[in-house]
Amino acid sequence: MITIDLLENSFELMEKEGKVNLDISLPILDKISKEIHNLKEQRIKEKYNSPQKVFEIHHLSLVTLIVLNSIRNRLILSTKDHDNPISVSDSLKVLPEIKEAFLRIDQKDPDETFLELASQIQLNASQNKLFNLGMCGGDNLNGIFLEIAKEIELS
Amino acid sequence: MVEHKIIVDTSVLVAVSLNLVCPEIGNIQIEDNFYKISKPLFDYFKDCLEKGVELGIVTSEIEIAARSQINNAFLKKISQKLKIKYSIQNLNNYSYSLIKINDALNQNLNLLTRIPINEKEIKKIVNTRVIKFYQNITRHLDNINPVKTIKKRIRSSYFKTFEKKFAEEDERSNLRIFSKLRDKLKQNPPRSNDYRILAQAIYIKEKDRTGNLYVFITSADYHFSKIRIEDGTLNDFIPSEIEKRFHIKCDWPDEILNILINNNH
C-alpha cells in the first residue's frame, strides 16, 4: 500500500517534470508486483477450501499484475514511442483502482465479489492503453503468471 | 427522415459478448443461447457507426448490470460445460478466458451510445406509468380465464357439443400459454431495472419532437420481448401490450435487425 503511494507520488512528480524516470519507477513497480503476487499466494493458501474465493483472488491479482506489467512496458518504451510523459499520466489514471485491488486482496474476510472490480480495472486500463494481453500469448493462465514472475525476477 | 434508436438491454449485451473458444483446456466453446441472433445486430451497428449513424443506445445502469452479470454468466457456462460446481472446483485456469470475455463486452459497448438521462423524469415515468402498466397486464392476465370463457360460450349456445369443440379450439393457446405467462410474471415480476429501461425508452420517444423517431428495446428478457414457452410456442403478449401502450417495439435482436434492414415498422 505504502509502495503504491510512493509510485503515485513519483508519477506525479514525473508528470510535472514532463519526463519518465525509469530508475525510480521500475523498482517501485516491481516491488508492488511482488507484493501483490505474494499476497495472492498467501490468501489463496488461507482460502483453499473456498474455490470461489480463490478464483476471485486469483483473477483480481492477475488483472492487476497485467496492468502493472503493461505500465512497466509502456514506461520502458516511452522515449522511443514519444509517449513521454503521457504514459505516466495514463498510469496515474489507473493507480487508484490498483490501490483498491491491493486493499481488497489484503482483506482477510471480504464480503463483496472481486470480479466486478477486476472488470472495472480491465476497462479503465484498456481505455488508457494499459492492458496489454500480447505478452500472454493466450495459451494458458499459468503462462501469464510465469511470464510476469520471470520479469519480476529478472528486474 | 425516419430515425431509429435501439436500447440494448443487459441480456443482449451479455449474449453478444459471451462467445469464446477457451484455449485453457480442450478449446471448450462457450456461447450464450442468444449469441447467434445478437451478433448480426451488433455487426450492423458497427457498419452504421462507420457511416456516422448511431443506432444502439446503452444507459449507465445497463452497462453496470452487464459488467456484473457477464462474469457470473461465463462461470456458469464453464461449470455447465465441465459438469462441475463452481463452488467446489477451482476454475483458476479460466481467468484468461474471463479477461477475453470482458474485453469482448468492452468492444461491444464501444458500438453503443451512452445517453444522458433526466433522472427526475425517469422516476416520474416509472412511478406514474410503468409500474401501473405492468400491474395492469398482470391483472389482465388474471382475468383471462379460458376455462370460464369456454363454459360461458357453451351455456349461451343451443349447439352445446359443437360450441364446446369450437370454444376449446379457440381457447387452446390461451389454455396453454396465458396461465404459464401469468405464473411466470408472479414468480418473477419485473425488477426496478426493468421498469427503468422501459421508462428510458418512453423518455427518449417522448423527447422527440419530429415524430419520426422509432424507439426499440432489444432484449431476451420476457419482461420486454416475446417468450418461448416450454412446448416451444412463442408468446408476444407483453411486447404487444408495450407497443400498443407506449409505441415502443420490443423484440429479440434478429427481429429488430430485420425491421431495421427492411424499414418495416
Interface residues (C-beta under 8 A of the other chain):
Chain A: P51 Q52 V54 F55 H58 H59 L62 V63 I66 T113 L115 E116 A118 S119 Q120 Q122 L123 S126 L133 C136 G138 D139 N140 L141 N142 I144
Chain B: P23 E24 R67 S68 I70 N71 N72 L75 Y86 S87 I88 Q89 N90 L91 N92 N93 Y94 S95 Y96 L98 I99 K100 N102 D103 L105 N106
